[in-house]
Amino acid sequence: MASNPREESRDEVGEYLHSAPGTEILFDDASKHGEIADRLHQLKHRTKGDSRMLLVPQPSINDPNDPLRWPAWKKNVTFFNACWYAFMGAITGPIMAAGMEELSVTFGKSLQTLTYANGACLINQGVWNCVWMPFAVKYGRRPIYIFSNLLMGIACIWLAIASNKTYLVFIVGRAFLGAFQAPIESIVPSTVTDIFFLHNRGELVAIYGLAVLGGNELGPMFSGLIVQDLGMDWAFWIVAIFVFANVISMVFIMPETKYTGLRPNPFPASTASDASAEQKEQVLIEESAPVAPKSFIEEMKFWSSGDPNVNLTHVFLRPFVLLAYPTVVWSCFIYGLALSWNVILGATVAQLFAPPPYGFNARSQGLFFLSPFVGSLFGVFFSGHVSDWIANFFTKRNKGIREPEMRLPTCLLAAFFTFFGALWFALAYEHQMHWAMPVVGAGILSVGSQMGTTLGMNYALDCHKELSVEVMITIAALKSCIAWIWTWVINDFITASGVLSVFMTVATINVVIYLFCIPFYLKGKDIRIWLHRKNFLQAAGLM
């Protein structure tokens, strides 16, 4: 590993940066970069805020179709559509929470058996992520957004009808819903890396995380209000309406974000095998004629002919190889265990709060989730703005070089909120305190949950940005497996052991996983260098 970038030539800096995936020069400071300062000054910088901040990655020089060069309004409209998609997909998961008692009477099934319907949705999310997303790499993000969203709306219509039929028809519909909504947890982070620079991503991934957790939390609240007055079927009908509205919006104002053109590589590696290719690429970018912008019709094509450099079989297999990457596996557990709290709360709110002394009806059970949503808003602030501030602080101290581990100190804050919130909720419930006490505890717990989802995604994406889709497939699939396990046991576990024992067990597992941020903070770069040298994907013939 190189010792100090200021003592290195341009090619040596390239070797330094490429030796550890995720290491980037983010701040341009001539006093700290020595011989490469002139090169840094020639690169594109941020135009608002700190003008020393480099744009990472560097956008194309002459192609207005590069999503990194899109105007702010176009990026924001695209991101809004993506978050709307994720929000509606997230709503459909826990929408049953406030209607569990009604469905129990309709189908003649226990609450634990009804929770299996949530499990069918979750496990299919994980499995079908591996099916949808290779096509997003090959043919672009746009067709996956549109077709999965359309099918998700159709599944909601099925469930609206099935909620007055039989349990078998209903659980099959939930399984199909999981299959159709699967991309919500993989494709949106990839879109963020497609169209935004490194310095934007922390806050934007946090907002996306809020769309997912907010859907998980507001879904039961909205459905509680609807179920109380109109019945469970209307909850699905109304969601279907909003999903189809999102489909129409995507068709007309959400262009493709996958970019296959060339971008400058300011610090190419100096290895003989790729030096000439890098040099040729640089000349091509700097001397080619300007590219004509695409027309509206060209931008709104449903799909392209596909990237000839992408092998679908290879893309399908890469997420499985990523299970050998410690950086990815740890992120999977952080993300999965954080999101599990929404599954646990959604599956148990009727069990815990419908009986005396609380006696919550469907509307009250739905309103319970307003507290976790408020907690998630605080979590967005801590995992977005605060996390970016901490990472930038350490970056400036590190001669402007950003390491993915610089976000990890906020993991300790997430661990605190998770454990303290779970303890508050469990003690308040065990002692049958006023309903506001456990509700506030759920809100505190959700601060940590929101932070965990965002930190898990951000760290993995920062480490392996060139594999953003494959990384998110692995994270989302393993998350679904973790959450699925809870749907099979959580209701009976609470009946047998009590709320305090169950919540403290889950919270302790969370904290233990969070504390692995310490060895990753200290040795994360060594691990990334080791991964670069081993290059498991290339060894498996998948690159």
C-alpha positions as CSV (number, residue, x, y, z in Angstrom):
1,M,0.0,0.0,0.0
2,A,1.4,3.4,-0.9
3,S,2.4,5.6,2.0
4,N,1.6,9.2,0.9
5,P,0.1,10.5,-2.3
6,R,2.1,13.7,-2.3
7,E,5.3,11.7,-2.9
8,E,3.9,9.8,-5.9
9,S,3.7,10.5,-9.6
10,R,0.4,10.6,-11.3
11,D,0.6,6.9,-12.3
12,E,1.6,5.9,-8.8
13,V,-1.4,7.7,-7.4
14,G,-3.5,5.7,-9.7
15,E,-2.0,2.5,-8.4
16,Y,-2.6,3.8,-4.8
17,L,-6.3,4.5,-5.5
18,H,-7.0,1.4,-7.4
19,S,-5.3,-0.9,-4.9
20,A,-8.2,-0.4,-2.5
21,P,-11.7,-0.3,-4.0
22,G,-13.6,2.7,-2.6
23,T,-10.6,4.9,-2.0
24,E,-11.1,8.3,-3.7
25,I,-9.5,11.7,-3.8
26,L,-12.4,14.0,-2.8
27,F,-10.8,17.3,-1.8
28,D,-8.3,19.3,-4.0
29,D,-5.7,20.9,-1.7
30,A,-2.5,22.0,-3.4
31,S,-0.6,22.2,-0.2
32,K,-1.2,18.5,0.5
33,H,-1.1,16.9,-3.0
34,G,2.3,18.1,-4.2
35,E,3.1,16.9,-7.7
36,I,-0.4,15.9,-8.6
37,A,-1.9,19.3,-7.6
38,D,-1.8,20.5,-11.2
39,R,-3.7,17.5,-12.4
40,L,-6.4,17.9,-9.7
41,H,-6.9,21.5,-10.7
42,Q,-7.8,20.4,-14.2
43,L,-10.6,18.2,-13.0
44,K,-14.2,19.2,-12.5
45,H,-15.1,20.5,-9.1
46,R,-18.3,21.2,-7.1
47,T,-19.8,24.5,-8.1
48,K,-21.9,25.0,-5.0
49,G,-20.6,24.8,-1.4
50,D,-16.9,23.8,-0.9
51,S,-15.2,24.5,-4.3
52,R,-12.2,22.3,-3.3
53,M,-14.5,19.2,-3.6
54,L,-13.9,17.1,-6.7
55,L,-16.7,15.5,-8.6
56,V,-16.4,11.8,-8.1
57,P,-16.8,10.2,-10.5
58,Q,-15.8,12.7,-13.1
59,P,-18.6,13.3,-15.7
60,S,-18.0,12.8,-19.4
61,I,-16.5,15.8,-21.1
62,N,-18.6,16.1,-24.2
63,D,-21.8,13.9,-23.8
64,P,-24.9,15.7,-22.5
65,N,-26.6,12.3,-22.2
66,D,-24.4,11.3,-19.3
67,P,-26.8,11.3,-16.3
68,L,-24.1,12.9,-14.2
69,R,-24.4,15.9,-16.5
70,W,-28.2,16.2,-16.3
71,P,-29.7,19.4,-14.9
72,A,-30.7,19.3,-11.3
73,W,-34.5,19.2,-12.1
74,K,-34.1,16.1,-14.2
75,K,-32.1,14.3,-11.6
76,N,-34.6,15.3,-8.9
77,V,-37.6,14.2,-10.9
78,T,-35.9,10.8,-11.7
79,F,-35.0,10.3,-8.0
80,F,-38.5,11.3,-6.9
81,N,-40.0,8.7,-9.2
82,A,-37.6,6.1,-7.9
83,C,-38.5,6.9,-4.2
84,W,-42.2,6.9,-5.0
85,Y,-41.7,3.4,-6.4
86,A,-39.8,2.3,-3.4
87,F,-42.3,3.9,-1.0
88,M,-45.4,2.2,-2.6
89,G,-43.6,-1.1,-2.7
90,A,-42.6,-0.8,0.9
91,I,-46.2,0.0,1.9
92,T,-47.5,-3.2,0.3
93,G,-45.4,-5.3,2.7
94,P,-46.7,-4.4,6.1
95,I,-50.1,-3.1,4.9
96,M,-51.7,-6.1,6.6
97,A,-50.6,-5.0,10.1
98,A,-53.7,-3.1,11.0
99,G,-56.0,-5.6,9.3
100,M,-54.6,-8.8,10.9
101,E,-57.6,-9.3,13.2
102,E,-60.1,-8.8,10.4
103,L,-58.2,-11.2,8.2
104,S,-58.0,-13.7,11.1
105,V,-61.8,-13.7,11.3
106,T,-62.3,-13.8,7.5
107,F,-59.9,-16.7,7.0
108,G,-60.3,-18.5,10.4
109,K,-56.5,-18.5,10.9
110,S,-54.3,-17.5,13.9
111,L,-52.1,-14.4,13.9
112,Q,-49.0,-16.5,13.5
113,T,-50.5,-18.2,10.4
114,L,-51.4,-14.9,8.9
115,T,-47.8,-13.7,9.5
116,Y,-46.7,-16.5,7.1
117,A,-48.3,-14.4,4.4
118,N,-45.8,-11.7,5.1
119,G,-43.1,-14.3,5.0
120,A,-44.2,-15.4,1.6
121,C,-43.9,-11.9,0.4
122,L,-40.4,-11.4,2.0
123,I,-38.8,-14.6,0.8
124,N,-39.9,-14.0,-2.8
125,Q,-38.5,-10.5,-2.6
126,G,-35.1,-12.0,-1.9
127,V,-35.3,-14.7,-4.6
128,W,-36.7,-12.6,-7.4
129,N,-34.1,-9.8,-6.8
130,C,-31.7,-12.3,-8.4
131,V,-34.0,-12.6,-11.4
132,W,-34.9,-9.0,-12.1
133,M,-31.6,-7.2,-11.5
134,P,-29.3,-8.9,-14.1
135,F,-31.7,-7.5,-16.7
136,A,-31.3,-4.0,-15.2
137,V,-27.5,-4.4,-15.8
138,K,-27.9,-5.7,-19.3
139,Y,-30.9,-3.7,-20.6
140,G,-31.0,-0.7,-18.2
141,R,-33.0,0.4,-15.2
142,R,-36.1,1.8,-17.0
143,P,-37.7,-1.4,-18.2
144,I,-37.3,-3.0,-14.7
145,Y,-38.9,0.0,-13.0
146,I,-41.9,0.1,-15.3
147,F,-42.7,-3.6,-15.7
148,S,-42.1,-4.6,-12.0
149,N,-44.2,-1.6,-11.0
150,L,-47.0,-2.5,-13.4
151,L,-47.1,-6.1,-12.1
152,M,-47.0,-4.8,-8.5
153,G,-50.2,-2.9,-9.1
154,I,-51.8,-6.0,-10.6
155,A,-50.8,-8.0,-7.6
156,C,-52.5,-5.4,-5.3
157,I,-55.7,-5.8,-7.3
158,W,-55.4,-9.6,-6.8
159,L,-55.0,-9.1,-3.0
160,A,-57.9,-6.7,-2.9
161,I,-60.1,-9.4,-4.3
162,A,-58.4,-12.2,-2.4
163,S,-58.9,-10.5,1.0
164,N,-62.5,-11.6,0.9
165,K,-61.9,-15.1,-0.5
166,T,-59.7,-17.8,1.1
167,Y,-56.4,-17.9,2.8
168,L,-54.8,-19.9,0.1
169,V,-55.7,-17.4,-2.7
170,F,-54.5,-14.6,-0.4
171,I,-51.1,-16.1,0.5
172,V,-50.4,-16.9,-3.2
173,G,-51.1,-13.3,-4.0
174,R,-48.7,-12.2,-1.4
175,A,-46.0,-14.4,-2.8
176,F,-46.5,-12.9,-6.3
177,L,-46.5,-9.4,-4.8
178,G,-43.1,-10.1,-3.3
179,A,-41.8,-11.4,-6.6
180,F,-43.0,-8.2,-8.4
181,Q,-41.9,-5.7,-5.8
182,A,-38.5,-7.3,-5.4
183,P,-36.4,-4.6,-7.2
184,I,-37.4,-1.8,-4.8
185,E,-34.4,-2.6,-2.6
186,S,-31.8,-3.0,-5.3
187,I,-32.5,-0.7,-8.2
188,V,-33.0,2.6,-6.4
189,P,-29.5,2.7,-4.8
190,S,-28.1,1.9,-8.3
191,T,-30.0,4.8,-9.7
192,V,-28.5,7.1,-7.1
193,T,-24.9,6.0,-8.1
194,D,-25.9,6.4,-11.7
195,I,-26.9,10.1,-11.6
196,F,-25.3,11.6,-8.4
197,F,-21.8,12.3,-7.3
198,L,-20.1,10.7,-4.2
199,H,-20.6,13.8,-2.1
200,N,-24.4,13.7,-2.7
201,R,-24.9,10.0,-2.0
202,G,-25.0,9.8,1.8
203,E,-28.0,12.1,2.2
204,L,-29.8,10.7,-0.9
205,V,-29.4,7.1,0.1
206,A,-30.7,8.2,3.5
207,I,-33.8,9.7,1.8
208,Y,-34.3,6.5,-0.2
209,G,-34.0,4.5,3.1
210,L,-36.7,6.8,4.5
211,A,-38.9,5.9,1.5
212,V,-38.5,2.2,2.3
213,L,-38.9,2.5,6.1
214,G,-41.4,5.2,5.8
215,G,-43.5,2.9,3.6
216,N,-43.1,0.2,6.1
217,E,-44.3,2.6,8.9
218,L,-46.9,4.7,7.1
219,G,-48.4,1.7,5.3
220,P,-49.9,0.2,8.5
221,M,-51.0,3.7,9.6
222,F,-52.9,4.5,6.4
223,S,-54.3,0.9,6.2
224,G,-55.5,1.2,9.8
225,L,-57.6,4.3,8.9
226,I,-58.9,2.6,5.7
227,V,-59.6,-0.8,7.3
228,Q,-61.6,0.7,10.1
229,D,-64.0,2.4,7.7
230,L,-63.8,0.5,4.4
231,G,-62.3,-2.9,5.0
232,M,-59.0,-4.6,4.2
233,D,-59.8,-4.9,0.5
234,W,-59.9,-1.1,0.0
235,A,-56.4,-0.7,1.5
236,F,-55.1,-2.7,-1.5
237,W,-57.4,-1.0,-4.0
238,I,-56.1,2.5,-3.0
239,V,-52.5,1.4,-3.1
240,A,-53.0,0.0,-6.6
241,I,-54.3,3.4,-7.7
242,F,-51.1,5.1,-6.5
243,V,-48.9,2.4,-8.0
244,F,-50.5,2.8,-11.4
245,A,-50.1,6.6,-11.1
246,N,-46.4,6.0,-10.5
247,V,-46.3,3.8,-13.6
248,I,-47.7,6.6,-15.8
249,S,-45.2,9.1,-14.3
250,M,-42.3,6.7,-15.1
251,V,-43.4,6.1,-18.6
252,F,-43.4,9.9,-19.5
253,I,-40.8,11.5,-17.2
254,M,-38.3,8.9,-16.0
255,P,-35.5,8.4,-18.5
256,E,-32.9,5.6,-18.5
257,T,-30.0,6.2,-16.0
258,K,-27.6,3.5,-17.0
259,Y,-24.7,5.1,-18.9
260,T,-22.4,3.1,-21.2
261,G,-20.3,5.9,-22.6
262,L,-16.8,6.9,-21.6
263,R,-15.8,9.1,-18.6
264,P,-12.4,10.4,-17.7
265,N,-10.2,8.3,-15.4
266,P,-7.9,11.0,-14.0
267,F,-5.7,8.5,-12.2
268,P,-5.3,5.3,-14.3
269,A,-3.4,2.4,-12.8
270,S,0.1,2.1,-14.1
271,T,0.0,-1.7,-14.8
272,A,1.3,-2.7,-18.2
273,S,-1.8,-4.6,-19.0
274,D,-4.1,-1.7,-19.0
275,A,-1.9,1.4,-19.3
276,S,-2.3,1.7,-23.1
277,A,-6.0,1.1,-22.9
278,E,-6.4,3.8,-20.3
279,Q,-4.3,6.2,-22.4
280,K,-6.3,5.5,-25.5
281,E,-9.6,6.0,-23.6
282,Q,-8.4,9.4,-22.3
283,V,-7.5,10.6,-25.8
284,L,-10.8,9.4,-27.1
285,I,-12.7,11.3,-24.4
286,E,-10.7,14.5,-24.7
287,E,-10.6,14.8,-28.5
288,S,-13.9,13.4,-29.8
289,A,-16.6,15.7,-31.2
290,P,-19.5,16.7,-28.9
291,V,-22.3,14.2,-28.7
292,A,-25.8,15.3,-29.7
293,P,-28.4,15.1,-26.9
294,K,-31.1,12.5,-27.2
295,S,-34.6,13.5,-28.2
296,F,-37.5,13.0,-25.9
297,I,-38.7,9.9,-27.8
298,E,-35.2,8.4,-27.7
299,E,-35.0,9.0,-23.9
300,M,-38.4,7.4,-23.3
301,K,-37.8,4.1,-25.1
302,F,-38.9,1.2,-22.9
303,W,-35.6,-0.7,-23.4
304,S,-32.4,-0.6,-25.3
305,S,-30.8,-3.3,-27.4
306,G,-28.7,-4.1,-24.4
307,D,-25.1,-3.6,-23.3
308,P,-22.9,-6.0,-25.4
309,N,-20.3,-6.1,-22.7
310,V,-22.7,-7.6,-20.2
311,N,-23.1,-11.4,-19.8
312,L,-26.4,-12.1,-18.1
313,T,-25.2,-15.4,-16.6
314,H,-22.2,-13.6,-15.1
315,V,-24.3,-10.9,-13.6
316,F,-26.6,-13.5,-12.1
317,L,-23.7,-15.3,-10.4
318,R,-21.8,-12.3,-9.1
319,P,-24.1,-11.7,-6.1
320,F,-23.4,-15.2,-4.8
321,V,-19.6,-14.6,-5.1
322,L,-20.0,-11.4,-3.2
323,L,-20.9,-13.5,-0.1
324,A,-17.2,-14.1,0.1
325,Y,-16.6,-10.3,0.6
326,P,-16.5,-9.4,4.3
327,T,-17.4,-5.8,3.5
328,V,-20.6,-6.9,1.8
329,V,-21.6,-9.6,4.2
330,W,-21.3,-7.2,7.2
331,S,-23.4,-4.7,5.3
332,C,-26.0,-7.4,4.6
333,F,-26.4,-8.1,8.3
334,I,-26.5,-4.4,9.3
335,Y,-29.2,-3.8,6.7
336,G,-31.2,-6.9,7.4
337,L,-31.3,-6.7,11.1
338,A,-32.2,-3.0,11.0
339,L,-35.1,-3.6,8.7
340,S,-36.2,-6.6,10.7
341,W,-37.6,-4.3,13.4
342,N,-40.3,-3.1,11.0
343,V,-41.2,-6.7,10.2
344,I,-41.4,-7.4,14.0
345,L,-43.5,-4.4,14.8
346,G,-45.8,-5.0,11.9
347,A,-46.3,-8.6,12.8
348,T,-46.9,-8.0,16.5
349,V,-48.8,-4.7,16.9
350,A,-52.2,-6.5,16.9
351,Q,-50.9,-9.2,19.2
352,L,-49.6,-6.7,21.7
353,F,-52.0,-3.8,21.6
354,A,-55.4,-5.2,20.6
355,P,-56.0,-7.0,24.0
356,P,-56.5,-5.2,27.3
357,P,-55.2,-3.0,28.8
358,Y,-54.6,-1.1,25.6
359,G,-57.5,-2.3,23.4
360,F,-56.3,-0.7,20.2
361,N,-58.8,-0.9,17.3
362,A,-57.5,-1.1,13.7
363,R,-57.3,2.7,13.4
364,S,-55.2,3.0,16.7
365,Q,-53.0,0.1,15.6
366,G,-52.3,2.0,12.4
367,L,-51.6,5.3,14.2
368,F,-49.0,3.4,16.3
369,F,-46.7,3.5,13.3
370,L,-46.6,7.3,13.3
371,S,-44.0,7.2,16.1
372,P,-41.6,4.9,14.1
373,F,-42.0,7.2,11.1
374,V,-41.0,10.3,13.2
375,G,-38.1,8.3,14.5
376,S,-37.0,7.5,10.9
377,L,-37.0,11.2,10.1
378,F,-34.4,11.7,12.9
379,G,-32.5,8.7,11.6
380,V,-32.3,10.3,8.1
381,F,-30.7,13.4,9.6
382,F,-28.1,11.3,11.6
383,S,-27.3,8.9,8.8
384,G,-27.4,11.5,6.0
385,H,-26.3,15.0,7.0
386,V,-24.4,14.0,10.2
387,S,-22.7,11.0,8.6
388,D,-21.6,13.1,5.6
389,W,-20.2,15.8,8.0
390,I,-18.2,13.2,9.9
391,A,-16.9,11.5,6.7
392,N,-15.9,14.9,5.3
393,F,-14.2,15.9,8.5
394,F,-12.0,12.7,8.4
395,T,-11.5,13.1,4.7
396,K,-10.0,16.6,5.1
397,R,-7.7,15.3,7.8
398,N,-6.6,12.5,5.5
399,K,-5.2,14.9,2.8
400,G,-8.5,15.0,0.9
401,I,-8.6,11.2,0.4
402,R,-12.0,9.6,1.2
403,E,-12.2,6.1,2.6
404,P,-15.6,4.3,3.0
405,E,-14.8,3.6,6.7
406,M,-15.0,7.3,7.4
407,R,-18.8,6.9,7.7
408,L,-18.6,4.1,10.3
409,P,-18.4,6.1,13.6
410,T,-22.1,6.8,13.3
411,C,-22.7,3.0,13.7
412,L,-22.1,3.5,17.4
413,L,-24.9,6.0,17.5
414,A,-27.2,3.6,15.7
415,A,-26.4,0.9,18.2
416,F,-27.3,3.1,21.1
417,F,-30.7,4.2,19.6
418,T,-31.5,0.6,18.7
419,F,-30.8,-0.9,22.1
420,F,-32.1,2.0,24.2
421,G,-35.3,2.2,22.1
422,A,-35.9,-1.6,22.3
423,L,-35.3,-1.5,26.1
424,W,-37.7,1.5,26.6
425,F,-40.4,-0.2,24.5
426,A,-40.1,-3.6,26.2
427,L,-40.0,-2.2,29.8
428,A,-42.9,0.1,29.2
429,Y,-45.0,-2.7,27.7
430,E,-44.1,-5.2,30.4
431,H,-45.1,-2.8,33.1
432,Q,-48.3,-1.9,31.3
433,M,-47.5,1.8,31.4
434,H,-49.6,4.4,29.6
435,W,-49.8,3.7,25.8
436,A,-47.6,6.7,25.0
437,M,-44.6,5.1,26.7
438,P,-44.1,2.0,24.5
439,V,-45.1,4.1,21.4
440,V,-42.3,6.6,22.1
441,G,-39.9,3.6,22.6
442,A,-40.8,2.4,19.2
443,G,-39.9,5.8,17.8
444,I,-36.5,5.8,19.4
445,L,-35.9,2.3,18.2
446,S,-36.7,3.4,14.6
447,V,-34.0,6.1,14.8
448,G,-31.4,3.3,15.0
449,S,-33.2,1.2,12.5
450,Q,-33.2,4.0,9.9
451,M,-29.5,4.6,10.5
452,G,-28.7,1.0,10.2
453,T,-30.3,0.6,6.8
454,T,-28.6,3.7,5.4
455,L,-25.2,2.9,6.8
456,G,-25.3,-0.7,5.5
457,M,-26.1,0.4,2.0
458,N,-23.7,3.4,2.0
459,Y,-20.7,1.4,3.2
460,A,-21.1,-1.4,0.7
461,L,-21.8,0.9,-2.2
462,D,-18.8,3.1,-1.3
463,C,-16.5,0.0,-1.2
464,H,-17.8,-1.5,-4.4
465,K,-19.4,1.3,-6.5
466,E,-18.6,-0.5,-9.8
467,L,-20.8,-3.4,-8.6
468,S,-23.7,-1.3,-7.2
469,V,-26.4,-3.5,-8.6
470,E,-24.8,-6.8,-7.6
471,V,-24.1,-5.5,-4.1
472,M,-27.7,-4.5,-3.6
473,I,-29.0,-7.8,-4.8
474,T,-26.8,-9.6,-2.2
475,I,-27.9,-7.1,0.5
476,A,-31.6,-7.3,-0.3
477,A,-31.7,-11.0,-0.7
478,L,-30.0,-11.7,2.6
479,K,-32.2,-9.1,4.3
480,S,-35.3,-10.9,3.0
481,C,-34.0,-14.2,4.5
482,I,-33.4,-12.6,7.9
483,A,-36.8,-10.9,8.0
484,W,-38.5,-14.1,6.7
485,I,-37.1,-16.0,9.7
486,W,-38.8,-13.6,12.1
487,T,-42.2,-14.0,10.4
488,W,-42.1,-17.7,11.2
489,V,-41.3,-17.4,14.9
490,I,-42.0,-13.9,16.3
491,N,-45.6,-14.2,17.4
492,D,-45.0,-17.6,19.1
493,F,-41.7,-16.4,20.5
494,I,-43.3,-13.5,22.3
495,T,-46.2,-15.7,23.6
496,A,-43.6,-18.1,25.1
497,S,-40.9,-15.7,26.4
498,G,-42.5,-12.3,26.7
499,V,-41.8,-8.9,25.1
500,L,-38.8,-8.0,27.2
501,S,-36.9,-11.2,26.6
502,V,-37.6,-11.2,22.8
503,F,-36.8,-7.5,22.2
504,M,-33.6,-7.6,24.3
505,T,-32.5,-10.7,22.4
506,V,-33.0,-9.1,19.0
507,A,-31.5,-5.8,20.2
508,T,-28.4,-7.5,21.5
509,I,-27.9,-9.3,18.2
510,N,-28.1,-5.9,16.5
511,V,-25.6,-4.3,18.8
512,V,-23.1,-7.1,18.4
513,I,-23.2,-6.7,14.6
514,Y,-23.0,-2.9,14.9
515,L,-19.8,-3.2,17.1
516,F,-18.0,-4.9,14.2
517,C,-17.7,-1.4,12.8
518,I,-14.7,-1.0,15.1
519,P,-12.5,-3.7,13.4
520,F,-13.8,-2.5,10.0
521,Y,-12.9,1.1,10.9
522,L,-9.4,0.0,11.9
523,K,-8.8,-2.7,9.2
524,G,-11.4,-2.0,6.5
525,K,-8.8,-0.7,4.0
526,D,-6.6,-3.7,4.5
527,I,-9.6,-5.9,3.8
528,R,-10.4,-4.0,0.6
529,I,-6.8,-4.2,-0.5
530,W,-6.9,-8.0,0.1
531,L,-10.2,-8.3,-1.9
532,H,-8.6,-6.3,-4.7
533,R,-5.6,-8.7,-4.8
534,K,-7.7,-11.8,-4.6
535,N,-10.3,-10.6,-7.1
536,F,-12.7,-13.5,-6.5
537,L,-15.0,-12.4,-9.4
538,Q,-12.2,-12.5,-11.9
539,A,-10.9,-15.8,-10.5
540,A,-14.4,-17.2,-11.0
541,G,-14.4,-16.0,-14.6
542,L,-17.3,-13.5,-13.9
543,M,-15.5,-10.2,-14.9
